[in-house]
Amino acid sequence: MRSLFAFIMFCFSFVKGYSQNELYIHSLFDTKLYLVDLDNCTSKAIGEMPNYMYDLAMSPDGQLYGISSKNNLYLLNKANGTGEIISTYPYTLNALVYGYDGYLYASSYNGNIYKINPKDGRSISLGNCGYSSGGDLTFYEGNLYLAGASGNLVLINLINISESRPIGNVNIPSILGIITVGGTDCNGDRPKVFATGDNQIYEIDIKNARAKQVCTLPVNRIGGAASLAESSRPIRKKAGKDSTISLCYNALVKLDLNQYLRQNDSDGFWRNSNDINPITSSGILASENLPGGVYKFQYIVGNNFCADTAVITLNLKKTVEIEKIRLTSSGCYNKNGSIQVNIMDPTGFEFAINNQNFQNSNIFLNLENGRHKITVRNQTGCLLDTVVIIPSDLVPELDKIDVKNTSCGKSNGSITVIANSSNNTFSLDDISYQNSNQFNNLQHGDYTIYLKNANGCKYSKNIIINSSSAPEIISVIENGTSCNLTNGSITINASGGKGTLTFSNNGKYFTYSNIFNNLKSGYYNIVVKDSLNCMDNKPVQITSSSSPKISFIKAEPATCGMADGKLIIEADSGVAPLLYSIDNINFIPASNFDFLTSGDYEVYVKDSKNCISSQKITVKSNCINTIYIPTAFSPNDDGINDFLPIFFPDNTIKIKHFEVFNRWGTSVFNIPEGVIIKSGEKLWNGEYKNATIVTQGVYNYILSIEFNSGEIHTYRNSILVVL
């Protein structure tokens, strides 16, 4: 239930004909919903609502909403009063109205204003208006009003809630509800505001916050109320804004006054407030001969108290009339022309030239020839513009100037002047004049061409000879030959010039490539050429080269069957350091190769440029000091290979040491030092320490021999004993 403090609820309605709008109220003594007929001051109970309602609101499409004492927002059924909850709030709302913008607006007891989405009930706080709510809100002619506590009527500022202000106090006790009923535009009667208190209905003068009783209903303690008109935006015709137009006589031809109304409704009509009627009903001022003066034209839209009027004031001023204009020639562009503007009565007139400041004098001196704009202003502020042309003495007439820009970065530009007039002389400095119209061998830059005729009148024009650039060789990278081959190269870096550059290494044949390969050593003339055949050249030398040269190879022979041969290499030329190899794979800085077996070899010498020279050489074998020992024998007394022999070229050799080992490294046989043996004699008969024959298997031996030459060689090998 609402508190016992007075609540106010306003409604818009017509004095008569209210039945055309739906008007709903409810009682605070029960939960019934009522439909009210204001014409007959009667009410009809529709049904029970789901809860006690603090206030009602209705949308333009007839949807009825209620805010209950349990802080619930309901969508109500106008036919039987039933409803469903849209949302529940954590605070108490006691005033509700449907706004022009499609949102519900609500107020709490302490004056907080909320904006609610009627679809889902979501709300946002707009701020506190500073006044306690008595129980209702209503819209009237676009403004939102709050029924404040103790009968206060408050105008809510929706842009800045804190700037809301009171209108006055209606001085009615126990006012609990407001409703809006009636028309919404100016085609008939305008809506009015009503309030309910107890079972009484009061008409409210919302402008002055005054009230008078108009009806008594058989409903005790009327609470909230709602109607369609509450949420419908009142439409008032607009005639536009008052405007003032200031025109001069000569400015009037046809004037459309509608353009001066701004934001007006188009279904109004025009009326002239003067004695004469020079305008049409559509607002077109057609007369061109109105005398000076002030004219007022009215645009009227609507009727009765809905009528709105806009006034267009026309201030028609006296025009400016020029009697005559006198001109004097300016000569040869020497700024000595003049203009004199003659007026019948120049008193109070002002004069200006070429949009400059106004002056009292009607004479302008020191003027150039050509077009000049003269503006005359009279006492009423009316202006008149006219254009005059000051003639000049005959001056040279230029047809065209042919300019040839420089090329290849040279001073070879030219200027050719073609004039329409005759007897002209020409100059580039206004000092030295010539009869020829052509200037040659000019460098790039800014020039001024001067023409002078026989009268001494001159004409000048600035022109530009554009610069040019020849191609320029920035750098040349030369790679000399290597390995005494035709593999030199030249890379040219160039810039400038016109178009695509081409390159040559002999000045005859050009290519788009700036790289020349497979060149032999020698001198070359490098040339770069652009699309204008501008060139730059530079001499370049491809340096020669040489490969390493093998000057001498000493081959020391290998003992027959031994890896003790040796090669000693001497080489020069090439680019140091030199590297040596006998397989063309592994190169070493040393020029000697040891531990070689007899055979054919190829010696390679490589320099730092990877140039390689090679020479074949043979390492011979010294087979005089050579022995042969079989790799197997069978000491089984069958008369075949029963012992291990030794063979050599000499008749005899001296055994320095001979010893045989089994696989465990145990010595099984030896010959003492100093034994002389002949070729073909046995070294070993297969006995173990001269006792029994060894077992079958592989045995290792070491043999040191002193040849007759005094050379001593040692041999290591293995033999197979077969039984």
Secondary structure, DSSP 4 states (H G I P E B T S, - for coil): ---SS----EEEE-SS-GGGS-EEEEESSS-EEEEEETTTTEEEEEEE-SS-EEEEEE-TT--EEEEETTSEEEEE-TTT--EEEEEE-SS-EEEEEE-TTS-EEEEETT-EEEEE-TTT--EEEEEE-SS-EEEEEEEETTEEEEEEGGGEEEEE-SS-GGG-EEEEE---TTEEEEEEES--BTTSPPPEEEEEETTEEEEEETTTTEEEEEEE-S-SSEEEEEEGGGGSPPB-------EEEEEEGGG-S-EEGGGGT-S--SS-EEEE-SSS--B-TTSEE--S-PPSEEEEEEEEES-GGG-EEEEEEEEEEPPP---EEEEE--TTT-S-EEEEEE-SS-TT-EEEETT---BS-SEEEEE-SEEEEEEEE-TT--EEEEEEEE-------EEEEEEE---TTSS-EEEEEEESSSS-EEESSSSS-BS-SEEEEEPSEEEEEEEE-TTS-EEEEEEEEPP----EEEEEEEE---TTSS-EEEEEEEE-SSS--EEESSSSS-BS-SEEEEEPSEEEEEEEE-TT--EEEEEEEE-----EEEEEEEEEPEETT-S-EEEEEEEEESSSSPEEESSSS--BS--EEEEEPSEEEEEEEE-TT--EEEEEEEE-EE-TT--B--SEE--SSSSSS-SEE-B-SSSEEEEEEEEEE-TTS-EEEEE-TTEEEETT-EEE-SEETTTEEPPSEEEEEEEEEE-TTS-EEEEEEEEEE--
